[in-house]
Amino acid sequence: MKEITSTGSSVDEAIETALKQLKASRDEVEVRIIDEGKKGFLGIFGQKPAIVNVKLLKNEKENEDYNPLKDTVSELLTKPSEQINKYDKDPVDEAKKFLKEVIRNMGVSATVQVQRQKKTVYFNLVGEKLAILIGKRGQTLNSLQFLTQLVANRYSDDYIQVILDAENYRRRREETLTQLAIRLANKVAHTKREVPLEPMPSFERKVIHTALVNDDRVKTYSLGQDPNRYIVIAPK
């Protein structure tokens, strides 16, 4: 696990310096503030740098372009339509079978837990070394969730929403995004300049919108088209 102790004129600057050295984004690291620093008189005398320890989380693949889903689902999603009689199949059971088969093809040992709440089905993956199923910034997990939802709705007349999680990644990601939203809102309020975020899926953009909905200093809006749609935080 890589970690760097970095300094800067502010905590944010020290973090950004460490992120550049680690070649990582904010949600891929764990930050520990050692010293918040001191600006000093006239910004010069008595100045004390901020010091942070930034640790790279170990749930990322070394090769960012690695796509473990490639070539593992094409056959599973291309069954001839005449072979499918959705009235003889339970959508959730079929989605679970698909999910288990993809996981097995990816060489991962995991248990699939299922919870149904009306038209939403929650699949939770339990096991060891599930980082390969999460992927960089949750991209693999998001893709797998989308594919599982496609399978479920092939066997259902009513639309079924699928939420897929592993190692409580969704909760951790939500906490990270909320902290990011608050930090960037403070920056926007201070600089009076809007800040665009990286592209996110709709449910992650919703986290940002929700985190700042009651902040009177800023507003949020989305631009672009999926999968490249992103949020902008702007001063009111």
Phi and psi in degrees as GROMACS dihedral restraints (atoms count N, CA, C in turn):
[ dihedral_restraints ]
;  ai    aj    ak    al  type     phi  dphi    fc
    3     4     5     6     1   -87.9    20    10
    4     5     6     7     1   142.4    20    10
    6     7     8     9     1  -149.0    20    10
    7     8     9    10     1   151.2    20    10
    9    10    11    12     1  -137.1    20    10
   10    11    12    13     1   137.8    20    10
   12    13    14    15     1  -100.0    20    10
   13    14    15    16     1   121.0    20    10
   15    16    17    18     1  -126.2    20    10
   16    17    18    19     1   154.5    20    10
   18    19    20    21     1  -122.3    20    10
   19    20    21    22     1   162.4    20    10
   21    22    23    24     1  -172.1    20    10
   22    23    24    25     1   171.9    20    10
   24    25    26    27     1   -70.9    20    10
   25    26    27    28     1   -18.0    20    10
   27    28    29    30     1  -144.4    20    10
   28    29    30    31     1   168.1    20    10
   30    31    32    33     1   -62.2    20    10
   31    32    33    34     1   -44.3    20    10
   33    34    35    36     1   -60.1    20    10
   34    35    36    37     1   -41.6    20    10
   36    37    38    39     1   -66.2    20    10
   37    38    39    40     1   -39.8    20    10
   39    40    41    42     1   -64.9    20    10
   40    41    42    43     1   -39.7    20    10
   42    43    44    45     1   -65.6    20    10
   43    44    45    46     1   -45.4    20    10
   45    46    47    48     1   -61.8    20    10
   46    47    48    49     1   -38.3    20    10
   48    49    50    51     1   -62.8    20    10
   49    50    51    52     1   -42.9    20    10
   51    52    53    54     1   -66.6    20    10
   52    53    54    55     1   -39.9    20    10
   54    55    56    57     1   -62.0    20    10
   55    56    57    58     1   -38.8    20    10
   57    58    59    60     1   -65.0    20    10
   58    59    60    61     1   -40.1    20    10
   60    61    62    63     1   -68.2    20    10
   61    62    63    64     1   -37.1    20    10
   63    64    65    66     1   -82.9    20    10
   64    65    66    67     1   -11.7    20    10
   66    67    68    69     1    55.4    20    10
   67    68    69    70     1    49.4    20    10
   69    70    71    72     1  -132.5    20    10
   70    71    72    73     1   164.0    20    10
   72    73    74    75     1   -99.1    20    10
   73    74    75    76     1   170.3    20    10
   75    76    77    78     1   -61.7    20    10
   76    77    78    79     1   -34.3    20    10
   78    79    80    81     1   -81.9    20    10
   79    80    81    82     1     0.4    20    10
   81    82    83    84     1  -101.4    20    10
   82    83    84    85     1     3.9    20    10
   84    85    86    87     1  -132.0    20    10
   85    86    87    88     1   164.1    20    10
   87    88    89    90     1  -114.1    20    10
   88    89    90    91     1   127.2    20    10
   90    91    92    93     1  -110.4    20    10
   91    92    93    94     1   131.3    20    10
   93    94    95    96     1  -122.3    20    10
   94    95    96    97     1   118.8    20    10
   96    97    98    99     1   -82.7    20    10
   97    98    99   100     1   116.0    20    10
   99   100   101   102     1   -85.7    20    10
  100   101   102   103     1   -43.2    20    10
  102   103   104   105     1  -148.9    20    10
  103   104   105   106     1   126.1    20    10
  105   106   107   108     1   -74.7    20    10
  106   107   108   109     1   -11.9    20    10
  108   109   110   111     1    81.2    20    10
  109   110   111   112     1  -179.6    20    10
  111   112   113   114     1  -149.5    20    10
  112   113   114   115     1   131.8    20    10
  114   115   116   117     1   -70.1    20    10
  115   116   117   118     1   -39.1    20    10
  117   118   119   120     1    88.5    20    10
  118   119   120   121     1   164.2    20    10
  120   121   122   123     1   -68.8    20    10
  121   122   123   124     1   128.1    20    10
  123   124   125   126     1    58.5    20    10
  124   125   126   127     1    20.4    20    10
  126   127   128   129     1    73.9    20    10
  127   128   129   130     1     6.9    20    10
  129   130   131   132     1  -127.2    20    10
  130   131   132   133     1   -60.9    20    10
  132   133   134   135     1   -74.4    20    10
  133   134   135   136     1   130.4    20    10
  135   136   137   138     1    75.9    20    10
  136   137   138   139     1    13.7    20    10
  138   139   140   141     1   -67.1    20    10
  139   140   141   142     1   139.4    20    10
  141   142   143   144     1  -131.9    20    10
  142   143   144   145     1   125.3    20    10
  144   145   146   147     1   -71.6    20    10
  145   146   147   148     1   151.1    20    10
  147   148   149   150     1   -78.7    20    10
  148   149   150   151     1   143.7    20    10
  150   151   152   153     1  -128.0    20    10
  151   152   153   154     1   128.8    20    10
  153   154   155   156     1  -132.5    20    10
  154   155   156   157     1   152.2    20    10
  156   157   158   159     1  -111.0    20    10
  157   158   159   160     1   121.6    20    10
  159   160   161   162     1  -116.6    20    10
  160   161   162   163     1   120.7    20    10
  162   163   164   165     1  -113.7    20    10
  163   164   165   166     1   127.6    20    10
  165   166   167   168     1   -75.5    20    10
  166   167   168   169     1   124.6    20    10
  168   169   170   171     1   -68.2    20    10
  169   170   171   172     1   150.4    20    10
  171   172   173   174     1   -94.5    20    10
  172   173   174   175     1    15.2    20    10
  174   175   176   177     1  -100.6    20    10
  175   176   177   178     1    26.6    20    10
  177   178   179   180     1  -116.2    20    10
  178   179   180   181     1   144.4    20    10
  180   181   182   183     1   -76.4    20    10
  181   182   183   184     1   145.0    20    10
  183   184   185   186     1   -63.8    20    10
  184   185   186   187     1   -35.5    20    10
  186   187   188   189     1   -96.8    20    10
  187   188   189   190     1   108.0    20    10
  189   190   191   192     1   -66.7    20    10
  190   191   192   193     1   -23.5    20    10
  192   193   194   195     1   -87.4    20    10
  193   194   195   196     1    -2.2    20    10
  195   196   197   198     1   -66.7    20    10
  196   197   198   199     1   127.7    20    10
  198   199   200   201     1  -123.9    20    10
  199   200   201   202     1    94.7    20    10
  201   202   203   204     1   -67.2    20    10
  202   203   204   205     1   -14.0    20    10
  204   205   206   207     1   -84.1    20    10
  205   206   207   208     1   -15.7    20    10
  207   208   209   210     1   -61.4    20    10
  208   209   210   211     1   132.6    20    10
  210   211   212   213     1    67.6    20    10
  211   212   213   214     1     5.6    20    10
  213   214   215   216     1  -100.0    20    10
  214   215   216   217     1   -14.0    20    10
  216   217   218   219     1  -121.3    20    10
  217   218   219   220     1    -7.2    20    10
  219   220   221   222     1   -58.9    20    10
  220   221   222   223     1   -45.1    20    10
  222   223   224   225     1   -69.7    20    10
  223   224   225   226     1   -32.6    20    10
  225   226   227   228     1   -72.1    20    10
  226   227   228   229     1   -22.6    20    10
  228   229   230   231     1  -103.3    20    10
  229   230   231   232     1     1.8    20    10
  231   232   233   234     1  -116.9    20    10
  232   233   234   235     1    30.0    20    10
  234   235   236   237     1   -65.4    20    10
  235   236   237   238     1   136.2    20    10
  237   238   239   240     1   -56.2    20    10
  238   239   240   241     1   140.5    20    10
  240   241   242   243     1   -61.7    20    10
  241   242   243   244     1   -28.0    20    10
  243   244   245   246     1   -70.4    20    10
  244   245   246   247     1   -16.0    20    10
  246   247   248   249     1   -82.9    20    10
  247   248   249   250     1    -7.0    20    10
  249   250   251   252     1  -106.8    20    10
  250   251   252   253     1   120.4    20    10
  252   253   254   255     1  -117.2    20    10
  253   254   255   256     1    93.9    20    10
  255   256   257   258     1   -64.2    20    10
  256   257   258   259     1   -20.1    20    10
  258   259   260   261     1   -75.6    20    10
  259   260   261   262     1   -14.4    20    10
  261   262   263   264     1   -96.8    20    10
  262   263   264   265     1    -0.2    20    10
  264   265   266   267     1  -122.6    20    10
  265   266   267   268     1   146.1    20    10
  267   268   269   270     1   -90.5    20    10
  268   269   270   271     1   123.2    20    10
  270   271   272   273     1   -56.1    20    10
  271   272   273   274     1   -41.5    20    10
  273   274   275   276     1   -69.3    20    10
  274   275   276   277     1   -41.3    20    10
  276   277   278   279     1   -62.5    20    10
  277   278   279   280     1   -41.5    20    10
  279   280   281   282     1   -67.4    20    10
  280   281   282   283     1   -38.4    20    10
  282   283   284   285     1   -65.1    20    10
  283   284   285   286     1   -39.7    20    10
  285   286   287   288     1   -65.8    20    10
  286   287   288   289     1   -42.3    20    10
  288   289   290   291     1   -59.9    20    10
  289   290   291   292     1   -45.3    20    10
  291   292   293   294     1   -59.2    20    10
  292   293   294   295     1   -46.7    20    10
  294   295   296   297     1   -61.6    20    10
  295   296   297   298     1   -44.4    20    10
  297   298   299   300     1   -63.9    20    10
  298   299   300   301     1   -38.0    20    10
  300   301   302   303     1   -69.6    20    10
  301   302   303   304     1   -40.2    20    10
  303   304   305   306     1   -63.5    20    10
  304   305   306   307     1   -44.1    20    10
  306   307   308   309     1   -60.5    20    10
  307   308   309   310     1   -42.9    20    10
  309   310   311   312     1   -63.6    20    10
  310   311   312   313     1   -42.6    20    10
  312   313   314   315     1   -64.3    20    10
  313   314   315   316     1   -24.7    20    10
  315   316   317   318     1   -86.4    20    10
  316   317   318   319     1     0.2    20    10
  318   319   320   321     1    76.0    20    10
  319   320   321   322     1    26.5    20    10
  321   322   323   324     1  -112.6    20    10
  322   323   324   325     1   137.9    20    10
  324   325   326   327     1   -99.9    20    10
  325   326   327   328     1   114.0    20    10
  327   328   329   330     1  -151.8    20    10
  328   329   330   331     1   151.3    20    10
  330   331   332   333     1   -98.6    20    10
  331   332   333   334     1   139.2    20    10
  333   334   335   336     1  -104.0    20    10
  334   335   336   337     1   113.6    20    10
  336   337   338   339     1   -96.7    20    10
  337   338   339   340     1   141.7    20    10
  339   340   341   342     1  -125.3    20    10
  340   341   342   343     1   135.9    20    10
  342   343   344   345     1  -136.4    20    10
  343   344   345   346     1   127.4    20    10
  345   346   347   348     1  -106.0    20    10
  346   347   348   349     1   133.1    20    10
  348   349   350   351     1  -135.6    20    10
  349   350   351   352     1    95.6    20    10
  351   352   353   354     1    55.8    20    10
  352   353   354   355     1  -116.3    20    10
  354   355   356   357     1   -96.2    20    10
  355   356   357   358     1    11.1    20    10
  357   358   359   360     1  -114.7    20    10
  358   359   360   361     1   132.9    20    10
  360   361   362   363     1  -118.4    20    10
  361   362   363   364     1   127.2    20    10
  363   364   365   366     1  -103.5    20    10
  364   365   366   367     1   122.6    20    10
  366   367   368   369     1  -108.6    20    10
  367   368   369   370     1   126.2    20    10
  369   370   371   372     1  -119.7    20    10
  370   371   372   373     1   127.0    20    10
  372   373   374   375     1   -95.1    20    10
  373   374   375   376     1   126.7    20    10
  375   376   377   378     1  -121.7    20    10
  376   377   378   379     1   127.9    20    10
  378   379   380   381     1   170.0    20    10
  379   380   381   382     1  -167.8    20    10
  381   382   383   384     1  -108.4    20    10
  382   383   384   385     1   150.8    20    10
  384   385   386   387     1    54.9    20    10
  385   386   387   388     1    55.2    20    10
  387   388   389   390     1   -91.6    20    10
  388   389   390   391     1     8.6    20    10
  390   391   392   393     1   -57.5    20    10
  391   392   393   394     1   -34.9    20    10
  393   394   395   396     1   -63.8    20    10
  394   395   396   397     1   -28.7    20    10
  396   397   398   399     1   -82.3    20    10
  397   398   399   400     1   -17.4    20    10
  399   400   401   402     1   -90.0    20    10
  400   401   402   403     1   -50.2    20    10
  402   403   404   405     1    76.0    20    10
  403   404   405   406     1   178.6    20    10
  405   406   407   408     1   -66.4    20    10
  406   407   408   409     1   121.4    20    10
  408   409   410   411     1    54.3    20    10
  409   410   411   412     1    28.5    20    10
  411   412   413   414     1    76.5    20    10
  412   413   414   415     1    13.6    20    10
  414   415   416   417     1   -63.9    20    10
  415   416   417   418     1   -41.5    20    10
  417   418   419   420     1   -66.6    20    10
  418   419   420   421     1   -43.1    20    10
  420   421   422   423     1   -62.2    20    10
  421   422   423   424     1   -41.3    20    10
  423   424   425   426     1   -64.6    20    10
  424   425   426   427     1   -41.1    20    10
  426   427   428   429     1   -65.2    20    10
  427   428   429   430     1   -42.2    20    10
  429   430   431   432     1   -66.1    20    10
  430   431   432   433     1   -35.9    20    10
  432   433   434   435     1   -64.3    20    10
  433   434   435   436     1   -44.2    20    10
  435   436   437   438     1   -61.6    20    10
  436   437   438   439     1   -44.1    20    10
  438   439   440   441     1   -66.4    20    10
  439   440   441   442     1   -40.4    20    10
  441   442   443   444     1   -63.9    20    10
  442   443   444   445     1   -37.5    20    10
  444   445   446   447     1   -66.3    20    10
  445   446   447   448     1   -38.8    20    10
  447   448   449   450     1   -59.1    20    10
  448   449   450   451     1   -44.9    20    10
  450   451   452   453     1   -63.4    20    10
  451   452   453   454     1   -46.4    20    10
  453   454   455   456     1   -57.8    20    10
  454   455   456   457     1   -41.5    20    10
  456   457   458   459     1   -80.0    20    10
  457   458   459   460     1    -9.7    20    10
  459   460   461   462     1   -69.4    20    10
  460   461   462   463     1   -22.8    20    10
  462   463   464   465     1  -111.6    20    10
  463   464   465   466     1    14.1    20    10
  465   466   467   468     1  -132.9    20    10
  466   467   468   469     1   139.6    20    10
  468   469   470   471     1   -77.5    20    10
  469   470   471   472     1   -33.9    20    10
  471   472   473   474     1   -97.3    20    10
  472   473   474   475     1   143.0    20    10
  474   475   476   477     1   -64.1    20    10
  475   476   477   478     1   133.3    20    10
  477   478   479   480     1  -116.7    20    10
  478   479   480   481     1   127.4    20    10
  480   481   482   483     1   -93.9    20    10
  481   482   483   484     1   133.2    20    10
  483   484   485   486     1  -112.6    20    10
  484   485   486   487     1   130.7    20    10
  486   487   488   489     1  -117.0    20    10
  487   488   489   490     1   120.6    20    10
  489   490   491   492     1  -113.0    20    10
  490   491   492   493     1   132.2    20    10
  492   493   494   495     1  -135.7    20    10
  493   494   495   496     1   157.3    20    10
  495   496   497   498     1  -150.9    20    10
  496   497   498   499     1   131.0    20    10
  498   499   500   501     1    55.1    20    10
  499   500   501   502     1    34.9    20    10
  501   502   503   504     1    56.8    20    10
  502   503   504   505     1    30.0    20    10
  504   505   506   507     1   -60.9    20    10
  505   506   507   508     1   -40.7    20    10
  507   508   509   510     1   -60.0    20    10
  508   509   510   511     1   -43.7    20    10
  510   511   512   513     1   -65.3    20    10
  511   512   513   514     1   -44.9    20    10
  513   514   515   516     1   -64.4    20    10
  514   515   516   517     1   -39.3    20    10
  516   517   518   519     1   -66.3    20    10
  517   518   519   520     1   -39.9    20    10
  519   520   521   522     1   -62.6    20    10
  520   521   522   523     1   -42.5    20    10
  522   523   524   525     1   -62.8    20    10
  523   524   525   526     1   -42.3    20    10
  525   526   527   528     1   -63.2    20    10
  526   527   528   529     1   -44.6    20    10
  528   529   530   531     1   -66.7    20    10
  529   530   531   532     1   -37.3    20    10
  531   532   533   534     1   -64.2    20    10
  532   533   534   535     1   -44.3    20    10
  534   535   536   537     1   -63.3    20    10
  535   536   537   538     1   -40.5    20    10
  537   538   539   540     1   -62.8    20    10
  538   539   540   541     1   -43.4    20    10
  540   541   542   543     1   -60.7    20    10
  541   542   543   544     1   -44.8    20    10
  543   544   545   546     1   -65.6    20    10
  544   545   546   547     1   -43.1    20    10
  546   547   548   549     1   -63.5    20    10
  547   548   549   550     1   -43.6    20    10
  549   550   551   552     1   -71.6    20    10
  550   551   552   553     1   -32.4    20    10
  552   553   554   555     1   -63.5    20    10
  553   554   555   556     1   -40.4    20    10
  555   556   557   558     1   -62.6    20    10
  556   557   558   559     1   -40.2    20    10
  558   559   560   561     1   -65.5    20    10
  559   560   561   562     1   -44.1    20    10
  561   562   563   564     1   -64.2    20    10
  562   563   564   565     1   -41.9    20    10
  564   565   566   567     1   -63.3    20    10
  565   566   567   568     1   -33.7    20    10
  567   568   569   570     1   -78.8    20    10
  568   569   570   571     1   -44.2    20    10
  570   571   572   573     1   -89.3    20    10
  571   572   573   574     1   -17.7    20    10
  573   574   575   576     1    63.0    20    10
  574   575   576   577     1    26.8    20    10
  576   577   578   579     1  -122.9    20    10
  577   578   579   580     1   138.6    20    10
  579   580   581   582     1   -72.5    20    10
  580   581   582   583     1   153.2    20    10
  582   583   584   585     1  -128.5    20    10
  583   584   585   586     1   120.9    20    10
  585   586   587   588     1   -85.0    20    10
  586   587   588   589     1   143.1    20    10
  588   589   590   591     1  -100.4    20    10
  589   590   591   592     1   170.3    20    10
  591   592   593   594     1   -71.5    20    10
  592   593   594   595     1   157.7    20    10
  594   595   596   597     1   -57.2    20    10
  595   596   597   598     1   140.8    20    10
  597   598   599   600     1  -141.1    20    10
  598   599   600   601     1   153.9    20    10
  600   601   602   603     1   -68.1    20    10
  601   602   603   604     1   163.9    20    10
  603   604   605   606     1   -58.4    20    10
  604   605   606   607     1   -40.1    20    10
  606   607   608   609     1   -70.8    20    10
  607   608   609   610     1   -23.9    20    10
  609   610   611   612     1   -80.8    20    10
  610   611   612   613     1   -35.7    20    10
  612   613   614   615     1   -62.4    20    10
  613   614   615   616     1   -35.1    20    10
  615   616   617   618     1   -62.6    20    10
  616   617   618   619     1   -34.9    20    10
  618   619   620   621     1   -61.8    20    10
  619   620   621   622     1   -43.3    20    10
  621   622   623   624     1   -64.8    20    10
  622   623   624   625     1   -47.4    20    10
  624   625   626   627     1   -58.0    20    10
  625   626   627   628     1   -46.1    20    10
  627   628   629   630     1   -64.8    20    10
  628   629   630   631     1   -39.4    20    10
  630   631   632   633     1   -63.6    20    10
  631   632   633   634     1   -28.7    20    10
  633   634   635   636     1  -113.7    20    10
  634   635   636   637     1     7.0    20    10
  636   637   638   639     1   -61.3    20    10
  637   638   639   640     1   -30.4    20    10
  639   640   641   642     1  -101.4    20    10
  640   641   642   643     1     8.6    20    10
  642   643   644   645     1   -85.0    20    10
  643   644   645   646     1   112.3    20    10
  645   646   647   648     1   -73.3    20    10
  646   647   648   649     1    -9.5    20    10
  648   649   650   651     1   -87.5    20    10
  649   650   651   652     1   -26.0    20    10
  651   652   653   654     1  -133.3    20    10
  652   653   654   655     1   166.8    20    10
  654   655   656   657     1  -133.5    20    10
  655   656   657   658     1   158.2    20    10
  657   658   659   660     1  -127.4    20    10
  658   659   660   661     1   144.9    20    10
  660   661   662   663     1  -152.4    20    10
  661   662   663   664     1   160.0    20    10
  663   664   665   666     1  -107.7    20    10
  664   665   666   667     1   147.9    20    10
  666   667   668   669     1  -135.0    20    10
  667   668   669   670     1   157.9    20    10
  669   670   671   672     1    88.6    20    10
  670   671   672   673     1   178.6    20    10
  672   673   674   675     1  -116.5    20    10
  673   674   675   676     1   145.0    20    10
  675   676   677   678     1   -60.2    20    10
  676   677   678   679     1   141.7    20    10
  678   679   680   681     1   -90.3    20    10
  679   680   681   682     1    13.0    20    10
  681   682   683   684     1  -105.0    20    10
  682   683   684   685     1    17.6    20    10
  684   685   686   687     1   -72.4    20    10
  685   686   687   688     1   136.9    20    10
  687   688   689   690     1  -139.0    20    10
  688   689   690   691     1   165.4    20    10
  690   691   692   693     1  -100.9    20    10
  691   692   693   694     1   144.5    20    10
  693   694   695   696     1  -116.8    20    10
  694   695   696   697     1   130.6    20    10
  696   697   698   699     1  -101.7    20    10
  697   698   699   700     1   120.8    20    10
  699   700   701   702     1  -129.6    20    10
  700   701   702   703     1   152.1    20    10
  702   703   704   705     1   -69.5    20    10
  703   704   705   706     1   146.6    20    10
